[in-house]
Amino acid sequence: MDYAENITAEIVKEHGLSTDEYQVILDRMGRAPNLVELGIFSVMWSEHCSYKSSRLHLGKLPTKGEKVIQGPGENAGVIDIGDGQAAIFKMESHNHPSYIEPYQGAATGVGGILRDVFTMGARPIALMNALRFGAPDHAKTRQLVDGVVAGIGGYGNCVGVPTVGGETNFHAGYNGNILVNAMAVGLADADKIFYARGAQPGQPIVYVGSKTGRDGIHGATMASAEFDDDSAEKRPTVQVGDPFTEKKLIEACLELMATDAIAAIQDMGAAGLTSSSVEMADKGGIGIELDMDKVPQRETNMSTYEMMLSESQERMLVIMKPGREDVAMRIFEKWELDVAVIGQTTDSKRMVLTHKGETVCDIPIAPLADDAPKYDRPWHAPEVRAQITASDVAKPAHMGEILLKLMGSPDMASKAWIWSQYDRHVMADTVASSQDPSDAAIVRIHGTNKALAITTDCTPRYCQADPFEGGKQAVAEAWRNLTAAGADPIAITDCLNFGNPERREIMGQFVGCIDGMAEACAKLDFPVVSGNVSLYNETNGAAIPPTPAIGGVGLIPDIDKCGQFGGLQEGDILLLVGETIGAMGASIYLKEIEGREDGGSPHVDLSAEKANGDFVRGQIRSGRLTACHDLSDGGLACAAADMALASDIGIKLAHEGDVPMHGFLFGEDQARYLIAAAKEDAIAILQDAKADDIPIQVVGLGGGTAITVNGAHNLELSRLRSAWEGWLPGLMNKSVVAAE
């Protein structure tokens, strides 16, 4: 093996490169790389940047649609929302940094996803997050929850973008590797979208934002490796965020974008200056030359290696049209941002770096980007678990006590302790958010009567039980939540969190989830327009549950006809849309009541999802419904409890038929909605359902101060509310475990 001076096999290994990959580098370059070049290859070929284990399967996902302006391949996805406007959105992970340093890890995750959106010309209007923590009694859980939530709130609140919703789960499978997935949504004019592509030779390259420091070096490589007992030593690879600089950067970039002076633009995210420059060069089919002496630096004697691999935050790289550099300089200096012309584009299709008068890097662009390694990892499908229905589970004596325990459990309990730390109403367009009774966040499109509905969804229990059905269900539930808010679902972004892809069973989970997602996206006309893959989420060989988080966006044409579940009135009829067989496999009921996590995932009938959802959306827009809630974790009873708590009105449930009572109440059959309407409207809804061949049945009545079933199993709302609202504050009010 050919090694340059001061490069050894051990150094290559420390950079996360295999012997075979190093040989490819030798073949592509025709010589041994120096340390700078090796570092650049290492970050660009990391899983985080290259998607080398996932690209083959990601190609199965539908990415085109009538309203898709830009699909995967740019900083974020873009969809047409009418009237010359576009919504731009993406979801990404910051898992490893958030476990090591929860506040800064989560904060910089928010900052990074915001840059992905405003890089394309959009003003960010909403933030979401999907959080997974370890078991509540695990030694680090409280510290991690406290730090992550503070980081999200601290950054989002300061930058002035509302955090409008998300989801939070607890499971022992995340004890050693939490998940922090951040999503951002922005608005732009459809004819004023900015891309990383578009640069041509002979154009100046402008650096803007914070100065470059030594924080975050090898962050992309760290995010592409398993954790072990020494993970705390990786703190230096976690970046430090500054939301006030980010706010200035947003305003400055949007001002520059109004000048028609930009040829291409890219934020400096994972792999920093390396990835931003390589990606723009690759997409433009050009070369790039950088003078490292001109890079703004906040530390002395920084090497080229450190500057190229630094992941210091709040930085952008802009390729300007020739002669327009002064426009950028004037705007950025006005906003008191560090700015410098650090290089130019060329026709060489190579990356050339100079430092202190010497050429320190000269490598071709192609093998750093599209020509990077792509693997067809061996995999095997997991064993299919047997289905479990209510008939297979002993019937409990008191349904009210079961409901009380479920609603006060970690996954079902109120997350007000979390969302109360977020500014949910800054910008004054939030209609529904975490604390408001809707299945999706609703954000008005400023100055109009339209709104975007936004959701994040995934049920890792289902993906663990059956990756294919779990992948389908994650997409279907996102589609269902948007529908229950009265929106037309348009497209999704994803954040695919899995363990080590070099293990056949983990790769099998990934392939199964992708295949399920692809089928659901195609059937529901719900394409994928952006996303992120996060692999190697495991510690000491123990992988997280497969967690393909889905972020969905839909359009509500008339904000006065949106769906929420806090409007139940005394005397309203409750109707259940969809079929119930009492599916209990991989359910919250089994986990919390039986102490089991076995059984197959509930089957997802995508034809039923489409038909039932379209019917419910039509009823919302007819104005007949007083409340609407999709059914997911905990089934009918938990959806009814949500509705009762949000409306502060009791519900009298009625059970009849062949499905055992506990299956009827707590089964997690899919494609179902609980809707409420006044008596005359309920009659009309039943008639419409019969005409459309939609399964529907009367299941209850609004009224009183308790939830009852067939006049018994009484559970007072006051008692239910106490359990539901009390669990998370009870956990977090215990002494937070200090970091060792």
C-alpha positions in Angstrom: 0.0 0.0 0.0 1.3 3.4 -1.0 1.4 5.9 1.9 2.5 9.5 1.8 5.0 10.9 4.3 3.4 10.9 7.9 0.4 8.8 6.7 0.1 5.3 8.1 -2.4 2.5 7.9 -3.5 3.5 11.4 -4.1 7.1 10.4 -6.2 5.9 7.5 -8.3 3.8 9.9 -8.7 6.7 12.3 -10.2 8.6 9.4 -13.0 6.0 9.1 -11.6 4.6 5.8 -11.3 1.0 5.0 -8.2 -0.5 3.3 -10.3 -1.1 0.1 -11.5 2.5 0.2 -8.0 3.8 0.6 -7.0 1.8 -2.4 -9.7 3.4 -4.4 -8.3 6.8 -3.4 -4.9 5.8 -4.7 -6.4 4.6 -8.0 -8.4 7.8 -8.5 -5.6 10.1 -7.6 -2.7 8.2 -9.1 -0.7 8.8 -6.0 -0.9 8.8 -2.2 -2.9 11.6 -0.6 -1.4 14.0 1.9 -3.1 14.5 5.3 -5.3 17.4 4.0 -6.5 15.3 1.0 -7.0 12.2 3.2 -9.2 14.3 5.6 -11.3 15.6 2.8 -11.9 12.1 1.4 -12.7 10.9 4.9 -15.5 13.3 5.5 -16.9 13.2 2.0 -17.0 9.4 2.0 -18.5 9.2 5.5 -22.0 7.8 5.7 -23.3 11.2 6.8 -22.1 12.9 3.5 -21.9 10.1 0.9 -24.9 7.9 1.8 -22.7 5.0 0.5 -24.8 2.3 2.2 -28.2 3.8 1.5 -28.1 5.4 -2.0 -28.9 2.2 -3.8 -32.2 1.8 -1.8 -33.1 5.4 -1.6 -33.6 5.4 -5.3 -36.8 3.3 -4.8 -38.6 6.2 -3.2 -41.1 8.2 -5.4 -39.7 11.7 -5.7 -41.8 13.4 -8.4 -45.3 14.8 -8.2 -47.6 17.4 -9.7 -46.6 19.9 -7.0 -43.0 19.0 -6.7 -40.6 21.8 -7.8 -37.4 20.3 -6.4 -36.9 16.8 -5.1 -33.9 15.2 -3.3 -30.5 16.4 -4.4 -30.6 20.0 -3.2 -30.4 21.5 0.3 -34.2 21.0 0.8 -37.3 20.0 -1.0 -39.6 22.5 -2.7 -43.3 22.2 -3.4 -45.8 24.4 -5.2 -48.5 25.7 -2.9 -50.3 27.9 -5.4 -50.5 31.7 -6.0 -46.8 31.8 -7.1 -45.6 30.5 -3.7 -43.5 27.6 -2.7 -42.9 25.7 0.6 -39.4 24.6 1.2 -38.6 22.0 3.9 -36.3 19.3 5.2 -35.6 17.1 8.2 -32.1 16.1 9.5 -30.5 14.3 12.4 -28.2 15.6 15.1 -28.1 12.4 17.1 -24.5 11.7 18.0 -23.7 15.4 18.9 -26.8 15.6 21.1 -25.9 12.6 23.1 -22.4 13.8 23.7 -23.3 17.5 24.4 -27.2 17.7 24.5 -27.6 21.5 24.6 -25.2 22.4 21.8 -25.9 19.2 19.9 -29.7 20.0 19.7 -29.2 23.8 19.2 -26.8 23.4 16.3 -29.2 20.8 14.8 -31.8 23.5 14.7 -29.4 26.0 13.2 -28.3 23.6 10.5 -31.8 22.7 9.4 -32.7 26.4 9.2 -29.7 27.1 6.9 -30.8 24.3 4.6 -34.1 26.1 4.1 -33.0 29.8 3.8 -30.1 28.7 1.6 -32.8 28.1 -1.0 -34.3 31.6 -0.7 -37.0 30.8 1.8 -37.9 32.7 5.0 -38.2 30.0 7.7 -41.7 30.0 9.2 -41.8 26.9 11.4 -39.6 24.3 13.2 -40.5 20.8 14.3 -38.6 18.1 16.0 -38.8 14.3 16.6 -37.1 13.2 19.8 -36.3 9.7 21.1 -34.8 9.2 24.6 -33.9 6.2 26.6 -35.9 4.6 29.4 -37.2 7.1 31.9 -35.3 5.4 34.7 -32.0 5.3 32.8 -29.2 7.3 34.5 -28.7 9.8 31.7 -32.3 10.3 30.4 -33.3 13.3 32.5 -30.0 15.1 31.8 -30.4 14.4 28.1 -34.1 15.5 28.0 -33.2 18.7 29.9 -30.3 19.6 27.7 -31.9 18.8 24.4 -35.1 20.6 25.1 -33.2 23.6 26.4 -31.0 23.6 23.3 -33.9 23.5 20.9 -35.8 26.2 22.7 -32.7 28.3 23.2 -31.8 28.4 19.5 -35.3 28.5 18.0 -36.5 31.2 20.4 -33.5 33.4 19.9 -33.6 33.2 16.1 -37.3 34.0 16.1 -38.8 31.0 14.3 -41.7 29.2 16.0 -41.3 25.6 17.1 -44.8 24.4 16.4 -44.8 20.7 17.1 -43.1 17.3 17.1 -43.1 14.0 19.0 -41.2 12.6 21.9 -40.8 8.9 22.8 -39.0 7.0 25.5 -37.6 3.5 25.1 -34.7 1.5 26.5 -33.5 1.0 23.0 -32.3 4.6 22.9 -30.4 4.4 26.2 -27.0 4.7 24.6 -28.0 6.7 21.5 -30.8 9.2 21.6 -32.3 10.7 18.4 -32.7 14.4 17.8 -34.3 15.0 14.4 -35.0 18.6 13.4 -37.3 19.8 10.7 -37.7 23.3 9.2 -40.3 24.8 6.8 -40.0 28.0 4.9 -41.8 30.1 2.3 -40.5 31.6 -0.9 -41.7 32.8 -4.3 -41.8 29.9 -6.6 -39.8 31.7 -9.3 -37.1 32.8 -6.9 -35.6 29.5 -5.6 -31.8 29.4 -5.1 -29.8 26.2 -5.7 -26.3 24.8 -5.1 -26.1 24.2 -8.8 -25.6 27.0 -11.4 -22.0 28.1 -10.9 -19.8 28.5 -13.9 -16.0 28.9 -14.3 -14.5 32.3 -13.5 -16.8 33.3 -10.7 -15.7 34.6 -7.2 -16.4 32.6 -4.1 -17.5 34.5 -1.0 -17.4 33.2 2.6 -19.8 34.8 5.0 -21.0 34.2 8.6 -19.0 33.4 11.7 -15.3 32.9 11.7 -13.9 29.4 11.4 -12.7 27.7 14.5 -11.6 24.2 15.6 -15.1 23.1 16.8 -16.8 20.2 15.0 -13.7 18.8 13.3 -14.5 15.3 12.2 -18.1 15.8 13.1 -19.3 14.1 10.0 -17.0 11.2 10.6 -18.1 10.9 14.2 -21.8 10.8 13.0 -20.9 7.8 10.9 -19.5 5.7 13.6 -20.8 3.6 16.5 -20.6 4.9 20.1 -18.7 3.1 22.8 -17.8 3.7 26.4 -15.4 6.5 25.5 -17.9 8.5 23.5 -17.8 11.4 26.0 -14.2 12.0 24.8 -15.7 13.1 21.5 -17.0 16.4 22.9 -14.5 18.5 20.8 -16.4 17.3 17.7 -19.6 19.0 18.8 -20.2 22.4 17.3 -21.2 25.5 19.2 -24.1 27.6 18.0 -24.9 31.3 18.0 -28.5 32.0 17.1 -28.1 35.7 17.0 -25.5 35.4 14.3 -27.9 33.0 12.5 -30.6 35.6 12.6 -28.3 38.1 11.0 -27.2 35.6 8.4 -30.9 34.8 7.5 -31.7 38.5 6.9 -28.4 39.2 5.1 -28.8 36.2 2.7 -32.4 37.1 1.9 -31.4 40.7 1.2 -28.6 39.5 -1.1 -31.0 37.1 -2.8 -33.1 40.0 -3.8 -30.3 41.5 -5.9 -29.8 38.8 -8.6 -26.1 38.7 -7.8 -25.9 35.0 -6.8 -24.8 32.2 -9.1 -25.0 29.4 -6.4 -25.2 29.2 -2.7 -24.7 26.5 -0.1 -24.6 26.4 3.7 -21.6 24.9 5.5 -23.1 22.0 7.4 -21.6 18.6 7.9 -18.0 18.7 6.7 -18.1 22.5 6.6 -16.1 24.2 3.9 -15.3 20.9 2.3 -18.8 19.7 1.6 -20.2 23.1 0.6 -17.4 23.8 -1.9 -17.4 20.2 -3.3 -21.2 20.1 -3.6 -21.4 23.3 -5.6 -18.5 22.3 -7.8 -20.0 18.9 -8.5 -23.5 20.2 -9.3 -22.0 22.8 -11.6 -19.5 20.5 -13.3 -16.7 22.9 -12.5 -13.5 23.2 -10.4 -12.8 25.3 -7.4 -9.7 27.1 -6.0 -9.5 28.4 -2.5 -6.9 30.6 -0.8 -7.0 29.3 2.8 -5.1 32.4 4.0 -8.3 34.4 3.2 -10.7 32.2 5.3 -11.9 34.2 8.3 -10.4 32.4 11.4 -11.1 32.9 15.1 -8.1 30.8 16.2 -4.4 31.3 15.5 -2.2 29.0 13.4 -5.1 27.0 12.0 -4.0 24.4 9.4 -5.7 23.8 6.1 -6.8 20.4 7.5 -8.5 22.1 10.4 -10.2 24.8 8.3 -11.5 22.4 5.7 -12.9 20.0 8.3 -14.2 22.5 10.8 -17.9 22.5 11.4 -18.1 25.9 13.0 -21.7 27.1 12.7 -23.5 30.0 11.0 -21.4 30.0 7.8 -22.4 30.1 4.2 -20.5 29.8 0.9 -21.8 32.0 -2.0 -20.6 31.9 -5.6 -21.3 35.3 -7.1 -21.8 36.5 -10.6 -18.5 38.2 -11.8 -18.2 41.8 -10.7 -20.9 41.5 -8.0 -18.7 40.8 -5.1 -19.1 44.4 -3.8 -22.8 43.9 -3.5 -22.3 41.0 -1.2 -19.6 42.7 0.8 -21.7 45.7 1.4 -24.8 43.8 2.5 -22.9 41.4 4.8 -20.8 44.1 6.3 -24.0 46.1 7.1 -25.2 43.0 9.0 -21.9 42.9 10.8 -21.0 39.4 9.5 -17.5 38.2 8.7 -17.1 38.2 4.9 -14.3 37.5 2.5 -13.6 36.5 -1.1 -11.7 33.3 -0.6 -11.4 31.9 -4.1 -12.8 31.4 -7.6 -14.4 28.7 -9.7 -12.4 27.1 -12.5 -12.9 24.7 -15.4 -10.5 22.1 -14.0 -13.1 20.0 -12.2 -10.6 19.8 -9.4 -10.3 21.1 -5.8 -7.1 23.1 -5.4 -6.2 24.7 -2.1 -3.3 27.0 -1.4 -2.0 28.0 2.0 0.9 30.3 2.8 2.0 30.3 -0.8 2.0 26.5 -1.3 -0.5 24.1 -3.0 -1.7 21.9 -0.2 -4.5 20.0 -1.9 -5.1 19.1 -5.6 -7.8 16.4 -6.1 -10.5 15.7 -8.6 -14.1 16.6 -7.6 -15.8 13.5 -9.1 -14.6 10.9 -6.6 -15.6 13.2 -3.7 -19.2 13.5 -4.9 -21.3 11.3 -7.2 -18.4 9.0 -7.9 -18.0 8.2 -4.2 -18.3 4.6 -3.1 -21.8 3.1 -3.3 -22.4 -0.3 -1.5 -25.0 -3.0 -1.9 -24.7 -4.2 1.6 -25.8 -7.8 2.3 -29.0 -8.1 4.3 -31.6 -10.4 5.4 -35.3 -9.8 6.2 -36.2 -10.1 9.8 -38.5 -12.9 10.9 -42.1 -12.0 10.5 -43.9 -12.0 13.9 -47.3 -13.5 14.4 -50.2 -11.2 14.6 -51.8 -10.6 18.0 -55.5 -9.6 18.4 -57.5 -8.9 21.5 -58.6 -12.6 21.5 -55.0 -13.5 22.3 -54.8 -11.1 25.3 -56.6 -11.5 28.6 -59.4 -9.0 29.1 -58.8 -6.5 32.0 -61.4 -6.0 34.6 -61.7 -2.2 34.5 -61.3 -0.3 31.2 -61.1 3.1 32.9 -58.1 2.0 35.0 -56.4 0.8 31.9 -57.0 4.0 30.1 -55.7 6.0 33.1 -52.4 4.0 33.0 -52.0 4.3 29.3 -52.6 8.1 29.2 -50.1 8.5 32.1 -47.4 6.4 30.4 -44.2 7.9 29.0 -45.2 7.9 25.3 -48.8 9.0 25.8 -48.5 11.6 28.6 -48.7 15.3 27.9 -45.4 16.8 26.6 -46.4 20.3 27.9 -43.2 20.4 29.9 -41.3 20.3 26.6 -43.3 22.6 24.3 -43.9 25.2 27.0 -40.2 26.0 26.6 -40.6 26.8 22.9 -41.8 30.1 21.5 -44.7 28.7 19.5 -46.3 32.0 18.4 -43.5 34.3 17.3 -44.3 35.6 13.7 -48.0 35.5 14.8 -49.1 33.0 12.1 -49.3 29.9 14.3 -52.9 28.6 14.3 -52.3 25.2 15.9 -49.2 23.9 17.6 -48.1 21.4 20.2 -50.5 22.8 22.9 -53.4 23.2 20.5 -55.8 20.4 19.7 -54.9 19.3 16.2 -53.2 16.3 14.7 -50.8 18.5 12.8 -49.3 22.0 13.5 -51.1 24.6 11.4 -49.3 27.8 10.3 -51.0 30.5 8.3 -49.3 31.6 5.1 -48.8 35.2 6.0 -51.3 37.6 4.6 -53.6 34.9 3.2 -56.4 32.6 4.4 -54.3 29.5 3.4 -52.2 27.5 5.8 -49.6 24.8 5.9 -50.2 21.7 8.0 -47.0 20.1 9.3 -46.4 16.8 11.2 -43.7 14.4 12.2 -44.5 10.7 12.6 -43.0 7.3 13.2 -43.9 4.3 15.3 -40.5 2.5 16.0 -42.4 -0.4 17.7 -44.0 -1.3 14.4 -40.7 -0.9 12.4 -39.1 -3.3 14.9 -41.9 -5.8 14.6 -42.2 -5.6 10.8 -40.0 -3.1 8.9 -42.1 -3.2 5.8 -45.4 -2.5 7.5 -43.7 -0.1 9.9 -42.4 1.9 6.9 -45.8 2.0 5.4 -47.4 3.0 8.6 -45.0 5.9 9.2 -45.9 7.5 5.9 -49.6 6.6 6.3 -49.8 8.2 9.8 -48.2 11.4 8.5 -50.7 11.5 5.7 -53.5 10.8 8.2 -52.4 13.5 10.5 -52.4 16.1 7.8 -55.8 14.9 6.6 -57.2 15.1 10.1 -56.1 18.8 10.2 -58.1 19.4 7.0 -55.1 19.5 4.7 -54.3 18.1 1.3 -51.1 16.1 1.9 -48.5 17.1 -0.6 -45.0 15.7 0.1 -42.7 14.4 2.8 -39.2 14.7 4.1 -37.6 11.9 6.1 -34.9 11.2 8.6 -33.9 7.5 8.5 -32.3 6.5 11.8 -30.8 3.0 12.0 -28.0 1.0 13.5 -24.8 -0.4 11.8 -25.6 -1.1 8.1 -22.7 -3.6 8.0 -24.8 -6.0 10.1 -27.2 -7.9 7.9 -30.2 -7.7 10.2 -29.8 -3.9 10.5 -29.5 -3.5 6.7 -32.6 -5.7 6.4 -34.5 -3.3 8.7 -33.4 -0.4 6.5 -34.4 -2.1 3.2 -37.8 -3.2 4.7 -38.7 0.2 5.9 -37.7 1.8 2.6 -39.7 -0.7 0.6 -42.7 0.0 2.8 -42.3 3.8 2.6 -42.0 3.6 -1.2 -45.3 1.6 -1.5 -47.1 4.1 0.8 -45.7 7.2 -0.9 -46.8 5.8 -4.3 -50.3 4.8 -3.3 -51.0 8.0 -1.4 -49.4 10.3 -4.0 -47.1 11.6 -1.2 -43.6 11.9 -2.7 -40.3 12.3 -0.9 -38.7 15.6 -1.7 -35.8 15.7 0.8 -34.3 13.8 3.7 -31.4 12.5 5.7 -30.0 9.1 6.6 -28.4 8.5 10.0 -26.7 5.2 10.4 -24.5 3.6 13.1 -26.9 4.7 15.8 -25.7 2.1 18.3 -23.5 1.7 21.4 -21.3 -1.3 22.1 -23.2 -3.2 19.4 -26.7 -2.5 20.7 -28.7 -0.8 17.9 -31.6 1.6 18.3 -35.0 0.5 17.2 -35.4 1.3 13.5 -36.8 4.8 13.3 -37.6 6.2 9.9 -39.1 9.5 11.0 -41.4 11.2 8.5 -42.0 14.9 8.2 -45.2 15.7 6.2 -46.4 19.0 4.7 -49.9 19.7 3.4 -52.0 22.7 2.3 -55.2 23.9 3.9 -56.9 26.0 1.2 -59.2 27.8 3.7 -58.0 28.2 7.3 -61.6 28.5 8.4 -62.1 24.9 7.5 -59.3 23.1 9.3 -59.6 20.1 11.6 -59.0 20.1 15.3 -60.1 17.9 18.1 -60.8 20.3 20.9 -64.3 21.4 19.7 -66.4 18.5 21.1 -69.8 19.8 22.3 -72.3 18.5 24.8 -74.6 16.0 23.0 -72.3 15.5 19.9 -72.4 12.1 18.3 -69.0 10.4 18.0 -68.4 8.3 14.9 -65.5 5.9 14.2 -64.4 5.9 10.5 -62.6 2.7 9.5 -62.6 -1.0 10.4 -61.7 -2.4 13.8 -60.5 -5.9 14.4 -58.6 -5.3 17.6 -55.0 -5.4 16.4 -52.8 -5.6 19.5 -49.4 -6.6 18.2 -46.6 -4.1 19.0 -49.1 -1.9 20.7 -48.9 0.6 23.6 -51.4 -1.6 25.4 -49.1 -4.7 25.2 -46.1 -2.6 26.3 -47.6 -0.8 29.2 -50.2 -3.2 30.5 -48.8 -6.6 29.6 -45.1 -5.7 29.7 -44.6 -7.3 26.3 -43.2 -6.0 23.0 -44.1 -8.9 20.8 -46.5 -9.5 18.0 -46.6 -8.3 14.4 -47.2 -4.7 13.3 -50.8 -3.8 12.4 -51.5 -4.2 8.7 -51.7 -1.0 6.7 -54.3 -1.1 4.0 -53.3 1.8 1.8 -56.5 1.7 -0.3 -58.5 2.0 2.9 -56.2 4.8 4.1 -56.8 6.8 0.9 -60.5 6.2 0.8 -61.2 6.9 4.5 -58.9 9.9 4.6 -60.4 11.5 1.5 -63.9 11.0 3.0 -62.9 12.6 6.4 -61.2 15.5 4.6 -64.4 16.2 2.7 -66.4 16.1 5.8 -64.1 18.6 7.5 -64.5 21.0 4.6 -68.3 20.5 4.6 -68.2 22.2 8.0 -70.2 19.4 9.7 -67.5 18.3 12.1 -67.0 19.8 15.6 -63.9 17.6 16.2 -61.6 15.2 14.3 -58.8 13.1 15.6 -56.8 10.3 13.8 -56.4 7.0 15.7 -52.9 5.8 16.4 -51.2 4.8 19.7 -53.7 3.5 22.2 -56.5 3.2 19.7 -60.0 4.5 20.1 -60.0 5.0 23.9 -56.8 7.1 23.9 -58.1 9.2 20.9 -61.3 9.8 22.8 -59.3 10.7 25.9 -57.4 13.3 23.9 -60.6 14.7 22.6 -62.2 14.8 26.0 -59.2 16.5 27.6 -58.8 19.0 24.8 -62.6 19.9 24.9 -63.0 19.5 28.7 -66.1 17.4 28.1 -66.7 13.8 29.0 -67.4 11.0 26.5 -69.8 8.1 26.8 -68.4 5.3 24.7 -70.5 2.4 23.5 -69.1 -1.0 22.7 -71.0 -3.7 20.7 -70.1 -6.3 18.2 -67.7 -9.3 18.0 -64.5 -7.5 18.8 -63.6 -7.9 22.5 -64.0 -4.7 24.5 -60.3 -4.2 25.1 -59.5 -4.7 21.4 -62.3 -2.3 20.5 -61.0 0.3 22.9 -57.2 -0.1 22.6 -56.5 -2.0 19.4 -54.3 -0.1 16.9 -56.0 -0.9 13.6 -54.9 1.6 11.0 -56.8 4.0 8.6 -59.2 5.2 11.3 -60.5 8.5 12.6 -62.7 9.6 15.5 -65.0 12.4 14.4 -67.7 14.3 16.2 -70.8 16.2 15.0 -74.2 17.4 16.1 -77.0 14.9 15.7 -78.4 16.2 12.3 -74.9 16.5 10.8 -74.0 13.0 12.1 -77.0 11.6 10.2 -75.8 13.3 7.0 -72.3 12.0 7.6 -73.6 8.4 8.0 -75.6 8.8 4.8 -72.5 10.0 2.9 -70.4 7.2 4.2 -72.9 4.6 3.1 -73.0 6.2 -0.4 -69.2 6.1 -0.6 -68.9 2.6 1.0 -66.9 4.0 3.9 -66.9 1.9 7.1 -68.4 4.0 9.9 -70.2 3.4 13.2 -71.6 5.4 16.1 -69.3 4.8 19.1 -70.3 7.4 21.6 -71.8 10.7 22.8 -70.2 13.8 24.2 -71.2 14.9 27.6 -70.6 14.7 31.4 -67.4 14.9 33.3 -66.1 11.4 32.8 -65.2 8.8 30.2 -67.4 5.7 30.4 -67.9 2.6 28.4 -71.4 1.1 28.2 -72.3 3.2 31.2 -69.6 1.7 33.4 -65.8 1.6 33.7 -66.0 5.2 34.8 -62.9 7.5 34.7 -63.4 11.1 35.8 -61.6 13.7 33.6 -60.1 15.4 36.5 -58.3 12.2 37.5 -57.3 11.5 33.9 -55.9 15.0 33.5 -53.9 14.7 36.6 -52.2 11.5 35.4 -51.8 12.8 31.8 -50.3 16.1 32.8 -48.3 14.9 35.7 -46.0 12.2 34.4 -43.3 14.3 32.6 -43.1 17.1 35.2 -42.8 14.3 37.8 -39.9 12.8 35.9 -38.1 16.1 35.3 -38.7 17.5 38.8 -36.5 14.8 40.2 -32.8 15.8 40.5 -31.3 15.9 37.1 -28.4 13.6 36.8 -25.2 15.6 36.4 -22.9 14.7 33.6 -19.9 12.7 34.8 
